[in-house]
Amino acid sequence: TTPGAKAAGVAPFILKLLADCNPKPHSDYILQTLMQLDADTKTQFGMGFVETTPENRIAMLKIYEQKAKNENEAFQTLVKSWNLPKGIWVSPFFPAMKSMTITGYFTSEIGCTQALRYSQIPGTYESVDYKK
Protein backbone atom coordinates (compact mmCIF):
# COMPACT_ATOMS: atom_id res chain seq x y z
CA THR A 1 0.00 0.00 0.00
CA THR A 2 1.01 3.61 -0.46
CA PRO A 3 0.76 6.54 1.97
CA GLY A 4 -2.57 8.37 1.93
CA ALA A 5 -3.74 11.88 1.15
CA LYS A 6 -2.64 13.27 4.52
CA ALA A 7 0.96 12.12 4.00
CA ALA A 8 0.87 13.47 0.44
CA GLY A 9 -0.12 16.94 1.65
CA VAL A 10 -3.46 17.02 -0.14
CA ALA A 11 -5.17 19.31 2.41
CA PRO A 12 -2.71 22.22 1.88
CA PHE A 13 -3.01 21.66 -1.88
CA ILE A 14 -6.82 21.95 -1.70
CA LEU A 15 -6.66 25.03 0.52
CA LYS A 16 -4.25 26.64 -1.96
CA LEU A 17 -6.61 25.85 -4.86
CA LEU A 18 -9.56 27.29 -2.96
CA ALA A 19 -7.64 30.45 -2.05
CA ASP A 20 -5.99 31.10 -5.41
CA CYS A 21 -7.91 29.34 -8.18
CA ASN A 22 -11.60 29.32 -7.25
CA PRO A 23 -14.16 32.11 -7.25
CA LYS A 24 -14.61 33.24 -3.63
CA PRO A 25 -18.31 32.26 -3.42
CA HIS A 26 -17.47 28.72 -4.54
CA SER A 27 -14.53 28.47 -2.11
CA ASP A 28 -16.79 29.69 0.73
CA TYR A 29 -19.41 27.12 -0.29
CA ILE A 30 -16.82 24.30 -0.25
CA LEU A 31 -15.46 25.35 3.16
CA GLN A 32 -18.97 25.72 4.64
CA THR A 33 -19.90 22.29 3.32
CA LEU A 34 -16.73 20.80 4.85
CA MET A 35 -17.77 22.28 8.21
CA GLN A 36 -21.25 20.82 7.71
CA LEU A 37 -19.74 17.41 6.88
CA ASP A 38 -17.77 17.57 10.13
CA ALA A 39 -20.88 18.56 12.11
CA ASP A 40 -22.96 15.81 10.46
CA THR A 41 -20.24 13.27 11.26
CA LYS A 42 -20.24 14.38 14.91
CA THR A 43 -24.03 14.00 15.03
CA GLN A 44 -23.91 10.57 13.40
CA PHE A 45 -20.84 9.07 15.11
CA GLY A 46 -20.03 11.28 18.11
CA MET A 47 -16.76 12.61 16.71
CA GLY A 48 -15.59 14.78 13.85
CA PHE A 49 -14.82 13.58 10.33
CA VAL A 50 -11.03 13.47 10.80
CA GLU A 51 -11.26 11.77 14.20
CA THR A 52 -13.75 9.05 13.25
CA THR A 53 -12.91 5.65 11.76
CA PRO A 54 -12.19 5.18 8.05
CA GLU A 55 -15.42 3.17 7.76
CA ASN A 56 -17.43 6.07 9.21
CA ARG A 57 -15.71 8.54 6.88
CA ILE A 58 -16.60 6.37 3.88
CA ALA A 59 -20.21 6.15 5.09
CA MET A 60 -20.42 9.95 5.37
CA LEU A 61 -18.85 10.47 1.95
CA LYS A 62 -21.38 8.07 0.42
CA ILE A 63 -24.18 10.15 1.97
CA TYR A 64 -22.69 13.35 0.54
CA GLU A 65 -22.17 11.70 -2.84
CA GLN A 66 -25.86 10.78 -2.94
CA LYS A 67 -26.81 14.31 -1.85
CA ALA A 68 -24.81 15.70 -4.77
CA LYS A 69 -26.78 13.55 -7.20
CA ASN A 70 -30.07 14.81 -5.76
CA GLU A 71 -29.19 18.50 -5.36
CA ASN A 72 -27.93 19.50 -8.80
CA GLU A 73 -30.85 21.82 -9.50
CA ALA A 74 -30.51 23.56 -6.13
CA PHE A 75 -26.77 23.94 -6.72
CA GLN A 76 -27.34 25.53 -10.13
CA THR A 77 -29.72 28.04 -8.51
CA LEU A 78 -27.08 28.83 -5.88
CA VAL A 79 -24.41 29.34 -8.56
CA LYS A 80 -26.66 31.78 -10.43
CA SER A 81 -26.95 33.85 -7.25
CA TRP A 82 -23.15 34.25 -7.21
CA ASN A 83 -23.19 36.23 -10.49
CA LEU A 84 -19.95 34.67 -11.69
CA PRO A 85 -18.37 35.94 -14.91
CA LYS A 86 -19.47 34.12 -18.04
CA GLY A 87 -17.44 30.98 -18.71
CA ILE A 88 -16.57 30.25 -15.06
CA TRP A 89 -17.42 26.63 -14.27
CA VAL A 90 -17.87 25.30 -10.74
CA SER A 91 -19.14 21.98 -9.44
CA PRO A 92 -21.04 20.81 -6.37
CA PHE A 93 -19.18 19.89 -3.20
CA PHE A 94 -18.69 16.16 -3.68
CA PRO A 95 -17.38 16.16 -7.26
CA ALA A 96 -15.26 19.24 -6.53
CA MET A 97 -13.64 17.67 -3.46
CA LYS A 98 -13.16 14.35 -5.24
CA SER A 99 -11.46 16.06 -8.17
CA MET A 100 -9.22 18.24 -5.99
CA THR A 101 -8.27 15.27 -3.80
CA ILE A 102 -7.35 13.06 -6.75
CA THR A 103 -5.42 15.87 -8.45
CA GLY A 104 -3.63 16.79 -5.23
CA TYR A 105 -2.67 13.20 -4.50
CA PHE A 106 -1.48 12.18 -7.95
CA THR A 107 0.50 15.39 -8.49
CA SER A 108 2.25 15.05 -5.12
CA GLU A 109 5.64 13.40 -4.83
CA ILE A 110 4.07 10.43 -3.04
CA GLY A 111 1.35 10.04 -5.64
CA CYS A 112 3.75 10.42 -8.57
CA THR A 113 6.58 8.28 -7.28
CA GLN A 114 4.85 5.63 -5.15
CA ALA A 115 1.27 5.23 -6.37
CA LEU A 116 2.02 5.74 -10.06
CA ARG A 117 4.82 4.25 -12.09
CA TYR A 118 6.99 7.33 -12.27
CA SER A 119 10.00 7.35 -14.55
CA GLN A 120 12.67 9.95 -13.82
CA ILE A 121 13.52 10.22 -17.48
CA PRO A 122 13.89 12.88 -18.83
CA GLY A 123 14.23 14.52 -15.41
CA THR A 124 13.62 14.28 -11.68
CA TYR A 125 10.43 14.97 -9.76
CA GLU A 126 10.22 18.65 -8.75
CA SER A 127 7.80 19.25 -5.87
CA VAL A 128 5.95 22.47 -5.01
CA ASP A 129 5.44 23.57 -1.41
CA TYR A 130 1.73 24.45 -1.19
CA LYS A 131 2.09 25.54 2.42
CA LYS A 132 3.79 28.79 1.35
Disulfide bonds with the S-S distance in Angstrom:
none
